[in-house]
């Protein structure tokens, strides 16, 4: 007796793929890259399309998850760099940034993946592209203050106008970094909530406190 089980694939993409959606009405090709394209975001969207095409033409079931910046214990990347600067009490010119950005705690992301893997409780997740976030969007300035509070740090934040920092970043060819610090990056999770009814299990403040506790334990 042969028993055929449906194959399931969970692909962790990126919310940055949403910024490349203008290409999604055609088959993506790496030759479509332009100087203004984000290679990381574009590659994620390209992979998404390939997976969805495969799913539509086979027995494969997939769930594509697009998280924004993920933070949690032992975080890496720009989040870790910012944390390092705060721990060193280095004055930062980020005291007057009024942008809005979405983030997702590691605990929330893991919980969401577990839900999607439970086909009984999440049948509508099949072959969907789903956005996820903490549901509590904050500015870069607010994020820094939250991190500092969790770690017991008194930040030195200078209220330097954003336009001056963007101009300086352009002069040293760091416009991409300035966009990550000063630009907006919102994630719309309404589709995810409507389909699955998922809600975050932990707040940003709680996850940051767990990060601070983790750091103390490993040192």
C-alpha positions in Angstrom: 0.0 0.0 0.0 1.3 3.4 -1.0 0.5 6.4 1.1 1.2 9.7 -0.4 1.6 12.5 2.0 1.3 16.1 0.9 4.7 18.0 1.0 4.7 21.2 3.0 7.2 24.0 2.6 7.6 27.0 4.9 9.7 29.8 3.3 10.9 32.6 5.6 11.0 35.6 3.2 11.2 39.2 4.2 8.9 42.2 4.4 11.4 43.9 2.1 10.1 41.8 -0.7 6.9 43.9 -0.6 8.9 46.9 -1.8 9.7 45.0 -5.0 6.1 44.1 -5.8 6.1 46.3 -8.9 7.9 43.4 -10.6 5.4 40.7 -9.4 3.1 41.0 -12.4 5.6 39.1 -14.6 8.1 36.2 -14.3 11.0 37.5 -12.3 14.5 37.3 -13.7 17.7 38.4 -12.1 18.4 40.3 -15.3 15.7 42.7 -14.2 17.9 44.1 -11.5 18.5 47.8 -11.6 20.8 50.0 -9.6 17.8 51.0 -7.5 16.8 47.4 -6.7 17.5 45.9 -3.3 19.3 42.6 -4.2 18.2 41.0 -1.0 14.5 41.9 -1.3 14.5 41.1 -5.0 16.0 37.6 -4.4 13.4 36.9 -1.8 10.6 37.9 -4.1 12.1 35.8 -6.9 12.3 32.8 -4.6 8.7 33.4 -3.5 7.5 33.3 -7.1 9.4 30.1 -7.9 7.9 28.4 -4.8 4.4 29.5 -5.6 4.7 28.3 -9.2 6.0 25.0 -8.0 3.1 24.7 -5.5 0.5 25.5 -8.1 1.8 22.8 -10.4 2.4 20.0 -7.9 1.2 18.5 -4.6 3.4 20.9 -2.7 1.8 23.0 -0.1 3.6 26.2 0.9 3.4 29.0 3.3 5.5 32.1 2.7 6.1 34.4 5.7 7.4 37.9 5.4 8.7 39.2 8.7 10.2 42.7 9.2 13.4 43.1 11.3 13.5 40.2 13.8 14.9 40.8 17.3 15.5 38.5 20.2 18.3 37.0 22.3 21.6 37.0 20.6 20.3 39.4 17.9 22.7 40.2 15.0 22.9 42.9 12.3 22.1 46.5 12.7 20.0 45.9 15.8 23.1 44.4 17.5 25.3 47.3 16.3 22.8 49.8 17.8 22.7 47.9 21.0 26.5 47.9 21.2 26.6 51.7 20.8 24.1 52.1 23.6 26.0 49.8 25.9 29.1 52.0 25.3 27.1 55.1 26.2 28.2 56.7 22.9 26.1 59.9 22.2 23.8 59.2 19.2 22.2 61.9 17.0 18.9 60.0 16.9 16.8 62.0 19.4 14.3 63.5 16.9 13.3 60.8 14.5 9.6 60.6 13.8 9.4 57.7 11.4 7.3 54.5 11.9 8.8 51.0 11.5 7.5 47.5 12.1 9.4 44.9 14.0 8.7 41.3 15.1 9.9 39.6 18.3 11.6 36.3 17.9 9.0 34.7 20.2 6.2 36.0 18.1 7.7 34.7 14.9 8.3 31.3 16.3 4.7 31.1 17.6 3.4 32.2 14.2 5.5 29.6 12.3 4.1 26.9 14.8 0.6 28.0 14.0 1.1 27.8 10.2 2.6 24.3 10.7 -0.6 23.2 12.5 -2.8 22.5 9.5 -5.8 21.8 11.7 -5.8 25.3 13.1 -4.5 27.1 10.1 -5.9 25.6 6.9 -6.3 29.0 5.3 -2.5 29.5 5.4 -1.9 27.1 2.5 -0.2 28.8 -0.5 -0.4 32.2 1.1 2.1 35.0 1.4 1.6 36.3 5.0 3.0 39.4 6.7 3.7 39.4 10.4 4.8 42.0 13.0 4.4 42.8 16.7 1.5 45.1 15.8 3.1 47.9 17.7 5.0 50.1 15.2 7.6 52.5 16.7 10.0 55.2 15.6 13.7 54.7 15.7 13.9 57.1 18.6 11.2 55.2 20.5 13.0 51.9 19.8 16.2 53.2 21.2 14.5 54.4 24.4 12.8 51.0 24.8 16.0 49.1 24.4 17.8 51.5 26.9 15.0 51.0 29.4 15.2 47.2 29.1 18.9 47.2 29.6 19.1 49.8 32.3 21.0 52.2 30.1 20.7 56.0 30.1 21.0 56.9 26.4 22.5 60.1 25.2 20.3 61.1 22.3 21.0 64.3 20.5 18.0 65.9 18.6 19.8 66.4 15.3 17.4 67.2 12.4 16.8 64.2 10.1 17.4 66.2 6.9 21.0 67.0 8.1 21.7 63.4 8.8 20.3 62.3 5.5 22.5 64.9 3.7 25.6 63.7 5.6 24.8 60.1 4.8 24.5 61.0 1.1 27.8 62.6 1.1 29.5 59.5 2.4 27.4 57.2 0.2 25.4 55.7 3.0 22.0 56.6 1.8 20.8 53.0 2.2 21.8 53.0 5.9 20.0 56.3 6.5 16.8 54.9 5.0 16.9 52.0 7.4 17.4 54.5 10.3 15.1 57.4 9.3 12.6 56.0 6.7 9.2 54.4 7.3 8.8 50.6 7.0 5.3 49.5 7.9 3.9 46.0 7.7 0.2 45.5 7.0 -0.8 42.3 9.0 -4.6 42.7 8.3 -4.6 39.7 5.9 -2.8 37.5 8.4 -5.3 38.5 11.1 -8.3 37.9 8.9 -7.2 34.5 7.7 -5.7 33.1 10.9 -6.8 35.3 13.7 -3.2 35.3 15.0 -2.1 37.7 17.7 1.3 38.4 19.2 2.1 36.5 22.3 4.7 38.9 23.6 5.2 42.7 23.6 8.2 44.5 22.4 9.0 45.6 26.0 8.8 41.9 27.2 11.0 40.6 24.4 13.6 43.3 25.0 13.7 42.5 28.7 14.2 38.8 27.9 17.1 39.9 25.7 18.7 41.9 28.5 18.2 38.9 30.9 19.8 36.6 28.3 22.8 38.9 27.9 23.4 38.8 31.7 23.2 35.1 31.8 25.7 34.4 29.1 28.3 36.9 30.4 
